[in-house]
Amino acid sequence: MRGMPPRGWSREFEIAWDLGGGDPVLPEYVPALMRREIPVNPSARMLRGWDFGQVCPVTIFAQVDAWGRLLVLAELVLEHASLTGQIEATRAMTLDLLGASGPCFDAGDPEALHEMELGSIRRELLKAGIMLQTFSNHGRRFEGLRQRMLRRVLVPGESEPSPALLVSPRCPILHSALAGGFACHPKTGKPQNTHPYKDAVDALDYLNDNLMGATADWMQKLQKIAKQDCAWIVPLVGAGLTLRGW
């Protein structure tokens, strides 16, 4: 035990395979609590976080429920895909998850407003009818995401307070990155920013920052919509009707 890192000991001798082989991007992520099956609400707004890059563009799909939890439903990881390819694949997965093309809330790299290349990306998204939100957290990377992971909310029917962030098993790359998917540098021992793990975490971070940076009025409207969705869905399910995604 003295000769092994704590995570390595847990994986090898305590069979804790939910821990990644490397160091976690965010130690606040607790797989046993935050990774679970999540149904898609077919009438709720789809939230999409975008990360653009020449190596591994990523889109993260999520929804917010009536208790303010961010439910990460799915991930789209594309290797060496063009922006057009990412847009079309994102539309297709939105249709597959939601049963419709929208409504959607889209967020991405705040540098999309400033850098020439990302600025052109934002213009291309506008041509496709996608309005990219680019709230800046002023360089405080992952701070908002950490706060969300540490927050607990009371949810009716659950015996324990629930984390404000839940990740579906449909997001293996994101889960691996958060749980320790980054390989450690052989000399420094620090996690290395490797694709596609860093891209998936960045996409989630952009989405979370933009949700937290949105106006209070917008957030109140979103929470009201989520509560209306739950009020409409629950009686139908209780009556024995089967809805797609539930």
LOPADREN-714146 format. One record per residue (C-alpha): x negated, y negated, z; residue in three letters. Coordinates in steps of 0.001 Angstrom, whole numbers, plus 524288, in hexadecimal, padded with zeros to 5 digits. Layout:
<recs>
XYZAla;...
</recs>
This chain:
<recs>
800008000080000Met;7F4EE7F69F80324Arg;7EF6A7F89E7F587Gly;7FC0D7F5DD7EE23Met;804697E9C47EC03Pro;811617EA587F373Pro;819967EB787E70DArg;810E97F6647E1E0Gly;8125E7FDED7EEA0Trp;821297FC457EE4FSer;82202801407E058Arg;8189380CA57E1D2Glu;81B52811CC7EF74Phe;828E780C977F2BBGlu;82E7C80EF17E521Ile;83378800F67E3FCAla;8349E8012C7D53CTrp;83D257F5007D515Asp;830767ED8E7D758Leu;828D37EA0B7CB33Gly;81AD07EE457C967Gly;815D67E0557C988Gly;818D47D4B27D233Asp;8268B7CEF17D179Pro;828857C1EA7CACAVal;8318E7BE197D5DCLeu;8300C7C5937E2B8Pro;83D957C0C37E696Glu;8437F7CA6B7DCEBTyr;848717D6647E455Val;84C2E7E1207DA97Pro;853E87E8F87E49BAla;85CF27DD537E6CALeu;85C9D7D5EE7DA05Met;85CB97E0887CFACArg;86A347E6647CDB3Arg;874677E9677C367Glu;87B967DCFA7BF84Ile;888487DCD37B7ADPro;889DA7D2897AD22Val;8954F7C94C7AEE9Asn;89A887C8607A0E3Pro;8A1607BB667A36ESer;896497B4707AA90Ala;88C427AB487A4A5Arg;87FB87B1B779FEFMet;873407AB407A4D6Leu;8673B7AD0379C38Arg;859267A9EE79FABGly;84FCE7A8957942ATrp;8411B7AA087936BAsp;83AFB7A73678635Phe;82DE67AC8878213Gly;826C77B2BE776D1Gln;823C07BF1C77E8CVal;8304E7C2C8785C7Cys;83C2D7B9DE78503Pro;845E37BD5D78FC2Val;854247BA3E79294Thr;859EC7BD1879FFCIle;868B27BEC67A155Phe;86FA67BBBB7AE21Ala;87C527B73B7B466Gln;87FD17B0437C10EVal;88A587B6547C989Asp;894157AFE67D2ADAla;88A6A7B0817DE10Trp;87F9B7A96F7D6CAGly;877427B5747D42AArg;86F2E7B5857C7C0Leu;871A67C2C97C173Leu;867317C6567B783Val;86E1E7CF797AE18Leu;8649B7D2817A323Ala;857FA7CEBF79C72Glu;854117CD8178E3FLeu;8457C7CF5878BF9Val;840997CD9D77E11Leu;832977CF8B779C4Glu;82D717C5EB76FA6His;83B397C1D076BD1Ala;83E4F7B532764D0Ser;8474D7AAFB76AC1Leu;851C57AEAA760E6Thr;850857BCD976501Gly;8519A7B94B77364Gln;85DB27B105770EFIle;864817BBBF7693BGlu;860D17C65D7730BAla;865767BDCE77E5EThr;8727E7BB94777A1Arg;874057CA217753DAla;871237CDC47836DMet;87A517C3197885BThr;8851C7C8EE78007Leu;881D67D690784E6Asp;881EF7D28679342Leu;88CF57C8A479343Leu;8955C7CD7B78825Gly;894D67BFA4782C5Ala;88ADF7B5AD77E31Ser;88D057ACA3789C0Gly;88E867A3FA79122Pro;880197A373794C1Cys;876B579B0F79C9APhe;868E079B00796FBAsp;85C6D796C179DD1Ala;84E1F7972E79A1FGly;8408D7916979B28Asp;841357830C79F89Pro;835F27802C79656Glu;83F827822C78B2EAla;8424D7739E78C10Leu;8342176F6D78AFEHis;82B40778977837EGlu;82C1577848774C6Met;82DAB786F6772F8Glu;837AC788C777DC0Leu;83EB977C877796EGly;840C0782AE76C22Ser;845B078EEF772EEIle;84FEF786EA779FEArg;85437780EB76D16Arg;8556B78E6C766F4Glu;85DD8792D57725BLeu;866A57870B77066Leu;8686F78ADC76232Lys;86D327980276729Ala;876B6791557706BGly;86E937940077C9BIle;86C7B78894785E3Met;8602A78B7A78DA7Leu;85FBD785DE79B71Gln;851E47822379F6FThr;8522877D7F7AD84Phe;8446277BFC7B2EASer;84085780687C08FAsn;8347D777A47BF90His;82A9C782AE7BF5FGly;82F93789CB7CB8BArg;82FBF797157C4F4Arg;838997A16D7CADCPhe;83BE97990A7D6BBGlu;84A6E7990A7D3AEGly;84A337A78C7D08CLeu;843D17AA7B7DDA2Arg;84E197A27E7E4AAGln;858DD7AA037DDE7Arg;852C07B7317E153Met;851F57B3667EF9ALeu;8600E7AEAB7F035Arg;86AF47B7BE7F4D4Arg;8798E7B64C7F2C5Val;885457BD1B7F8D8Leu;88CF07C4FB7EEDFVal;899F87CB587F27CPro;898ED7DA167F29CGly;88A367DA707F500Glu;885AF7DE2B80291Ser;879407D5FB801F9Glu;876907C84A7FCADPro;873127C9387EE4ASer;8671F7C33E7E7A2Pro;86A6E7B7A67DEF9Ala;8631A7BE4C7D3CELeu;8663F7CBD37CE91Leu;85F5D7D29E7C33CVal;8658B7DD647BB1FSer;85E237E9EF7B7A4Pro;860527E5657A998Arg;854C57DC2D7ABF4Cys;849127E5727AD51Pro;83EC57DB937A8E7Ile;843B07D0E27B205Leu;844C57DA7D7BD4AHis;837067DF987BAFBSer;8317E7D1D27BABCAla;838727CDB67C732Leu;835407DA727CE2BAla;827037DAFF7CA31Gly;8260B7DD6D7BBA9Gly;81A6F7D4537BA1BPhe;80DA07DBB77B9C3Ala;8031A7D6967C2D5Cys;7F6597D1377BDAAHis;7EBA97DB507C05DPro;7E27B7D1187C636Lys;7EAF77C6A37CC77Thr;7F6217CF947D07AGly;800027C52C7CC75Lys;80BF17C82F7C404Pro;809A57C5477B5A2Gln;813B47BE3C7AD76Asn;816957C8A17A35DThr;820FB7C9CD798E6His;82C397CC8979939Pro;82D227CBE47A821Tyr;829AF7BD857A960Lys;8334C7B9F379E9CAsp;83EB77C0AE7A558Ala;83BEB7BA007B25AVal;83A327ACCD7ABAFAsp;847597AE277A4D2Ala;84E157B10F7B1CCLeu;846EE7A5D37B855Asp;84B4279C2F7ADD9Tyr;859537A0B57AF38Leu;8595A79FCB7BE05Asn;852F2792557BE15Asp;85CFD78D1E7B497Asn;868417929F7BC80Leu;862D678C6F7C8DFMet;85FCA77FC37C1D1Gly;86D3977E877BBC1Ala;876477742E7C126Thr;87E71777717CD03Ala;88AB8775027C4F2Asp;8869E77F247BADDTrp;88354789337C552Met;8906F7870C7CBF8Gln;89751789417BF06Lys;88F7E795BA7BC9FLeu;892C879B037CA1EGln;8A12B797B07C7FDLys;8A11079F157BB16Ile;89AB37AAE17C1ACAla;8A5147AB057CC5CLys;8AFDC7AA3B7C221Gln;8A9AD7B5927BAD3Asp;8A9947BDF37C726Cys;8B7957BA527CA6CAla;8BBC77BE8C7BCD3Trp;8B3AE7CAFD7BBB9Ile;8B5F17D1527C915Val;8C4EC7D2DB7C826Pro;8C3AE7D8FD7BA99Leu;8B97C7E2C27BF02Val;8C1967E5CF7CB08Gly;8CD1E7E8BA7C209Ala;8C5117F3277BB36Gly;8C1CA7EBBF7AEC6Leu;8B46C7EE1C7A8FAThr;8ACCD7E22F7A4A2Leu;8A0627E28279C8EArg;894827E1497A54BGly;89B927E4217B216Trp;
</recs>
